[in-house]
Amino acid sequence: MLTAMSSGGRIGRDAPYVPRGCDMRWFDTWEVCEILGRYSQVILVGDSMLRHVIGALNILIREDLGYGGVTDWNFSEEEKQKCFCNNQFDIRDCSIQGIFSTADVIKHDPLSLVCPKMIPDWNTDLRIEQIVRFPIPDDERRRFGKEIDPNPLQRKAFVLGHGLWNNLEVDQATSWLDAVLGMIESRTGARAQLRGRSPKRNLPVLLMTPNAAGDRKPDEWLVSQGNKALVRFEHAMATQAAKRRVDHLGTWNMSVQASLYDGVHMDMRGNLVKAMMVLNWLNLLDA
């Protein structure tokens, strides 16, 4: 399924995305809640691209296309008009006010969270930790460590994303990956780099590489972070992930014919596709 999703694409500009060779499920809200509810924690670790993915996941679990991905509970009337619907992602002042954890929703706007209404004992900690640089600063290491539940009996899954902040340098990105995997293993006492038959001992980890560049990509990044560099980076990191026996999802193919509002980030539609890709991966871990 990961190969099918990574190598799928679009027939025409902004046409619907289609996986190659396998059908990707588009889950309804109850199914999304049930899949996430299998885990005590689903933690995304990475940059603004993953911040957009967790925004799309929050849209799904709040059933709110208008403001589901952002902290709308503290918006002014002006911000509500400015940040509605697709603008949650397309306007930077809106996207940086994204929801970083379900705990924030429960604290500020609990009635907007649909999953506990559908599944009464639903209590998944869905969150993102923005760790973008390598070497990883000590304060970010400490913060990330504190957020991981060390209880080995609680199921967890991790989605990692990195690349642009280190200018698509494979050695730096690989070192970042090793550092994050090391922190996960140190905190949980479980293996993140070796898949086996016992899910209680091995943690599922997915590495997502960056999407394609669009025509609005700033000129100074067209060589080091253009589409040729992005494709090479995706292939190289797929190899590095395989060496560590970590799952890999490429997003270049699915995005190369999609609109990228700033030449870097996808809009709400593209990020909802990415969110569904993550959910398909989570759903198949028990298969």
Disulfide bonds with the S-S distance in Angstrom:
Cys33-Cys115 2.03
Cys83-Cys94 2.01
